[in-house]
Amino acid sequence: MPEAVQNIFAILSVVSTPDTVQHFRDKYNDCSIRYGDLKKQLAEDICKVTLPIRERIEDIIKDDNYLHKVTRRGAEQARESAQATLKEVRTVMGIRSF
């Protein structure tokens, strides 16, 4: 099996049902399917898998309150981590706080 076709089947096995993969393997092995048919099925199944993710991303982008909350929390966590690191560095270097 050519590498390009192996790649399509590898991706197909991730985004398609086992029945679909087996159907296309059987059709490919008995030479009753074209390369373009494999790619068309792969495109359809990739869209099925990624559409909910894309919709969720679009919902998040539209939700300013959620984005502000997440960025605020991220800033707090970064600040806490930086403070702990600075404290450790000062201790190692022998710098005392006044």
TITI-673039 format. One record per residue: x, y, z of N, C-alpha, C, CB in turn; residue number from 1. Coordinates in Angstrom, 2 decimals. Glycine has a CB too. Layout:
ATOM    n_px    n_py    n_pz   ca_px   ca_py   ca_pz    c_px    c_py    c_pz   cb_px   cb_py   cb_pz num
ATOM       X       Y       Z       X       Y       Z       X       Y       Z       X       Y       Z NUM
...
//
This chain:
ATOM    n_px    n_py    n_pz   ca_px   ca_py   ca_pz    c_px    c_py    c_pz   cb_px   cb_py   cb_pz num
ATOM    0.86   -1.17    0.00    0.00    0.00    0.00    0.90    1.23    0.00   -0.98    0.00    1.24   1
ATOM    0.68    2.16   -0.92    1.50    3.38   -0.97    1.39    4.17    0.34    1.06    4.27   -2.15   2
ATOM    2.45    4.91    0.64    2.51    5.67    1.89    1.36    6.68    2.01    3.84    6.39    2.01   3
ATOM    1.01    7.32    0.90   -0.08    8.31    0.94   -1.40    7.64    1.36   -0.25    8.99   -0.44   4
ATOM   -1.63    6.45    0.88   -2.86    5.73    1.23   -2.78    5.25    2.68   -3.09    4.54    0.27   5
ATOM   -1.61    4.82    3.11   -1.43    4.43    4.51   -1.73    5.61    5.44    0.00    3.91    4.75   6
ATOM   -1.27    6.79    5.04   -1.53    7.98    5.85   -3.03    8.27    5.96   -0.81    9.20    5.25   7
ATOM   -3.73    8.12    4.85   -5.18    8.36    4.87   -5.86    7.36    5.79   -5.77    8.26    3.44   8
ATOM   -5.46    6.09    5.70   -6.06    5.09    6.58   -5.70    5.33    8.04   -5.63    3.69    6.16   9
ATOM   -4.50    5.82    8.30   -4.10    6.12    9.68   -4.98    7.22   10.27   -2.61    6.54    9.74  10
ATOM   -5.20    8.27    9.50   -6.05    9.37    9.98   -7.51    8.91   10.05   -5.93   10.60    9.06  11
ATOM   -7.93    8.15    9.06   -9.30    7.64    9.03   -9.58    6.80   10.28   -9.54    6.80    7.76  12
ATOM   -8.59    6.03   10.73   -8.79    5.19   11.91   -8.97    6.01   13.18   -7.62    4.23   12.07  13
ATOM   -8.52    7.27   13.16   -8.67    8.13   14.33  -10.03    8.84   14.33   -7.54    9.17   14.37  14
ATOM  -10.49    9.24   13.16  -11.71   10.08   13.09  -12.96    9.33   12.65  -11.47   11.22   12.17  15
ATOM  -12.83    8.09   12.22  -13.97    7.34   11.70  -14.30    6.16   12.60  -13.70    6.85   10.27  16
ATOM  -15.47    5.59   12.39  -15.84    4.40   13.14  -15.06    3.20   12.59  -17.38    4.14   13.04  17
ATOM  -14.85    2.19   13.42  -14.15    0.99   12.93  -14.84    0.36   11.72  -14.04   -0.03   14.04  18
ATOM  -16.17    0.42   11.69  -16.90   -0.13   10.54  -16.56    0.60    9.25  -18.41   -0.06   10.79  19
ATOM  -16.47    1.92    9.35  -16.14    2.72    8.18  -14.73    2.41    7.69  -16.26    4.22    8.49  20
ATOM  -13.80    2.33    8.62  -12.41    2.02    8.25  -12.34    0.66    7.57  -11.48    2.05    9.50  21
ATOM  -13.00   -0.32    8.16  -12.96   -1.67    7.58  -13.61   -1.69    6.21  -13.67   -2.67    8.49  22
ATOM  -14.72   -0.99    6.05  -15.40   -0.91    4.75  -14.44   -0.37    3.68  -16.66   -0.02    4.85  23
ATOM  -13.77    0.71    4.01  -12.87    1.31    3.02  -11.62    0.47    2.80  -12.48    2.72    3.45  24
ATOM  -11.14   -0.21    3.83  -10.01   -1.13    3.64  -10.39   -2.26    2.67   -9.54   -1.73    5.00  25
ATOM  -11.56   -2.84    2.90  -12.03   -3.92    2.02  -12.17   -3.42    0.59  -13.37   -4.48    2.52  26
ATOM  -12.78   -2.25    0.43  -12.98   -1.69   -0.91  -11.64   -1.37   -1.58  -13.85   -0.42   -0.83  27
ATOM  -10.69   -0.86   -0.78   -9.37   -0.55   -1.35   -8.65   -1.84   -1.74   -8.52    0.26   -0.34  28
ATOM   -8.72   -2.85   -0.90   -8.02   -4.10   -1.18   -8.58   -4.84   -2.38   -8.08   -4.99    0.02  29
ATOM   -9.87   -4.71   -2.67  -10.41   -5.38   -3.87  -10.49   -4.43   -5.06  -11.79   -5.95   -3.57  30
ATOM   -9.83   -3.28   -4.92   -9.70   -2.28   -6.01  -11.04   -1.77   -6.52   -8.93   -2.90   -7.17  31
ATOM  -12.03   -1.67   -5.64  -13.33   -1.17   -6.07  -13.60    0.24   -5.58  -14.43   -2.10   -5.58  32
ATOM  -12.56    0.93   -5.15  -12.72    2.30   -4.67  -11.56    3.13   -5.18  -12.80    2.35   -3.11  33
ATOM  -11.82    4.40   -5.36  -10.77    5.30   -5.83  -10.18    6.07   -4.66  -11.32    6.28   -6.89  34
ATOM   -8.97    6.55   -4.89   -8.24    7.34   -3.90   -9.08    8.54   -3.48   -6.88    7.81   -4.45  35
ATOM   -9.74    9.18   -4.43  -10.57   10.35   -4.16  -11.73   10.02   -3.23  -11.09   10.93   -5.45  36
ATOM  -12.28    8.81   -3.33  -13.36    8.40   -2.44  -12.88    8.31   -1.00  -13.94    7.06   -2.89  37
ATOM  -11.66    7.81   -0.82  -11.07    7.76    0.52  -10.92    9.16    1.09   -9.71    7.04    0.48  38
ATOM  -10.40   10.06    0.28  -10.18   11.43    0.75  -11.50   12.12    1.07   -9.41   12.24   -0.30  39
ATOM  -12.51   11.85    0.28  -13.82   12.46    0.54  -14.38   11.98    1.88  -14.82   12.13   -0.61  40
ATOM  -14.30   10.68    2.14  -14.77   10.14    3.42  -13.97   10.72    4.58  -14.69    8.61    3.43  41
ATOM  -12.65   10.80    4.38  -11.79   11.36    5.42  -12.18   12.80    5.74  -10.32   11.29    4.99  42
ATOM  -12.41   13.60    4.72  -12.80   15.00    4.93  -14.12   15.09    5.70  -12.92   15.73    3.58  43
ATOM  -15.08   14.26    5.33  -16.38   14.28    6.02  -16.22   13.91    7.49  -17.36   13.31    5.33  44
ATOM  -15.42   12.88    7.76  -15.27   12.43    9.14  -14.45   13.42    9.97  -14.61   11.06    9.18  45
ATOM  -13.47   14.06    9.37  -12.72   15.10   10.09  -13.66   16.24   10.47  -11.53   15.63    9.22  46
ATOM  -14.52   16.62    9.55  -15.48   17.69    9.85  -16.41   17.30   10.99  -16.31   18.02    8.60  47
ATOM  -16.87   16.05   11.03  -17.74   15.59   12.10  -17.04   15.69   13.45  -18.19   14.14   11.85  48
ATOM  -15.76   15.36   13.48  -15.01   15.37   14.73  -14.69   16.80   15.17  -13.73   14.55   14.59  49
ATOM  -14.32   17.64   14.23  -13.85   18.98   14.59  -14.95   20.02   14.72  -12.87   19.44   13.57  50
ATOM  -16.11   19.78   14.16  -17.19   20.77   14.22  -17.58   21.13   15.66  -18.42   20.25   13.47  51
ATOM  -17.79   20.16   16.55  -18.13   20.55   17.93  -17.02   21.36   18.61  -18.41   19.31   18.76  52
ATOM  -15.78   21.04   18.31  -14.65   21.79   18.87  -14.68   23.22   18.36  -13.31   21.11   18.51  53
ATOM  -14.89   23.37   17.08  -14.95   24.70   16.48  -16.10   25.52   17.06  -15.10   24.60   14.96  54
ATOM  -17.25   24.89   17.23  -18.40   25.59   17.80  -18.11   26.05   19.23  -19.64   24.69   17.78  55
ATOM  -17.43   25.18   20.01  -17.08   25.55   21.38  -16.11   26.72   21.40  -16.46   24.34   22.12  56
ATOM  -15.15   26.71   20.51  -14.19   27.83   20.41  -14.92   29.13   20.09  -13.11   27.54   19.33  57
ATOM  -15.85   29.06   19.14  -16.61   30.26   18.77  -17.44   30.76   19.94  -17.51   29.96   17.57  58
ATOM  -18.02   29.84   20.72  -18.79   30.24   21.90  -17.89   30.94   22.92  -19.46   29.03   22.55  59
ATOM  -16.70   30.39   23.12  -15.77   30.99   24.09  -15.33   32.37   23.63  -14.53   30.09   24.28  60
ATOM  -15.04   32.51   22.36  -14.60   33.80   21.82  -15.66   34.88   22.02  -14.25   33.68   20.33  61
ATOM  -16.92   34.48   21.95  -18.01   35.45   22.10  -18.30   35.79   23.56  -19.27   34.90   21.45  62
ATOM  -17.81   35.02   24.50  -18.11   35.18   25.93  -17.02   36.00   26.61  -18.26   33.80   26.61  63
ATOM  -17.17   37.33   26.58  -16.18   38.23   27.16  -15.99   38.00   28.66  -16.57   39.68   26.91  64
ATOM  -17.08   37.76   29.38  -16.98   37.54   30.82  -16.11   36.32   31.13  -18.37   37.36   31.45  65
ATOM  -16.32   35.25   30.41  -15.53   34.03   30.62  -14.06   34.29   30.31  -16.06   32.88   29.74  66
ATOM  -13.79   34.98   29.20  -12.40   35.27   28.81  -11.71   36.14   29.86  -12.37   35.97   27.45  67
ATOM  -12.40   37.13   30.38  -11.82   37.98   31.42  -11.53   37.17   32.68  -12.77   39.15   31.75  68
ATOM  -12.47   36.29   33.05  -12.28   35.46   34.23  -11.07   34.55   34.07  -13.54   34.62   34.51  69
ATOM  -10.93   33.93   32.91   -9.81   33.02   32.65   -8.48   33.77   32.65  -10.02   32.28   31.31  70
ATOM   -8.44   34.93   32.01   -7.18   35.68   31.97   -6.81   36.21   33.36   -7.28   36.84   30.98  71
ATOM   -7.81   36.62   34.14   -7.53   37.07   35.51   -6.95   35.93   36.33   -8.81   37.60   36.17  72
ATOM   -7.57   34.76   36.23   -7.08   33.60   37.00   -5.68   33.21   36.52   -8.07   32.39   36.84  73
ATOM   -5.43   33.25   35.25   -4.10   32.95   34.72   -3.06   33.92   35.24   -4.12   32.96   33.21  74
ATOM   -3.41   35.19   35.31   -2.49   36.20   35.82   -2.20   35.96   37.30   -3.07   37.62   35.62  75
ATOM   -3.24   35.59   38.06   -3.04   35.29   39.48   -2.10   34.11   39.67   -4.39   35.00   40.16  76
ATOM   -2.30   33.06   38.89   -1.44   31.88   39.00    0.00   32.21   38.60   -1.99   30.74   38.12  77
ATOM    0.16   33.00   37.56    1.51   33.39   37.14    2.19   34.23   38.21    1.44   34.17   35.81  78
ATOM    1.43   35.12   38.82    1.97   35.98   39.88    2.41   35.13   41.07    0.92   37.02   40.32  79
ATOM    1.58   34.18   41.49    1.92   33.30   42.61    3.18   32.49   42.30    0.75   32.36   42.93  80
ATOM    3.26   31.98   41.11    4.43   31.19   40.71    5.68   32.04   40.68    4.19   30.54   39.34  81
ATOM    5.56   33.24   40.14    6.72   34.14   40.07    7.18   34.54   41.47    6.37   35.41   39.26  82
ATOM    6.25   34.80   42.36    6.62   35.17   43.73    7.36   34.03   44.42    5.37   35.56   44.53  83
ATOM    6.88   32.81   44.23    7.55   31.65   44.84    8.95   31.48   44.26    6.72   30.36   44.61  84
ATOM    9.10   31.68   42.98   10.41   31.56   42.34   11.36   32.63   42.86   10.29   31.65   40.82  85
ATOM   10.87   33.87   42.94   11.71   34.96   43.44   12.12   34.72   44.89   10.97   36.30   43.33  86
ATOM   11.22   34.21   45.70   11.55   33.91   47.09   12.65   32.87   47.17   10.29   33.43   47.85  87
ATOM   12.54   31.85   46.35   13.55   30.79   46.32   14.90   31.33   45.85   13.09   29.64   45.41  88
ATOM   14.88   32.16   44.82   16.13   32.74   44.30   16.78   33.62   45.35   15.85   33.55   43.00  89
ATOM   15.99   34.44   46.03   16.54   35.31   47.08   17.16   34.49   48.20   15.44   36.24   47.65  90
ATOM   16.51   33.40   48.58   17.04   32.53   49.63   18.37   31.92   49.19   16.04   31.42   49.98  91
ATOM   18.42   31.40   47.98   19.65   30.79   47.45   20.76   31.80   47.37   19.40   30.19   46.08  92
ATOM   20.44   33.04   46.99   21.46   34.07   46.85   21.79   34.76   48.19   21.00   35.12   45.83  93
ATOM   21.01   34.44   49.21   21.28   35.04   50.52   20.74   36.45   50.66   22.74   35.04   50.78  94
ATOM   19.80   36.82   49.85   19.20   38.17   49.92   18.04   38.11   50.91   18.72   38.67   48.50  95
ATOM   18.10   38.98   51.90   17.04   39.01   52.91   16.05   40.12   52.60   17.63   39.20   54.32  96
ATOM   14.81   39.85   52.94   13.75   40.87   52.78   13.79   41.79   53.99   12.34   40.21   52.63  97
ATOM   13.49   43.04   53.80   13.48   44.02   54.91   12.08   44.33   55.30   14.21   45.31   54.52  98
//
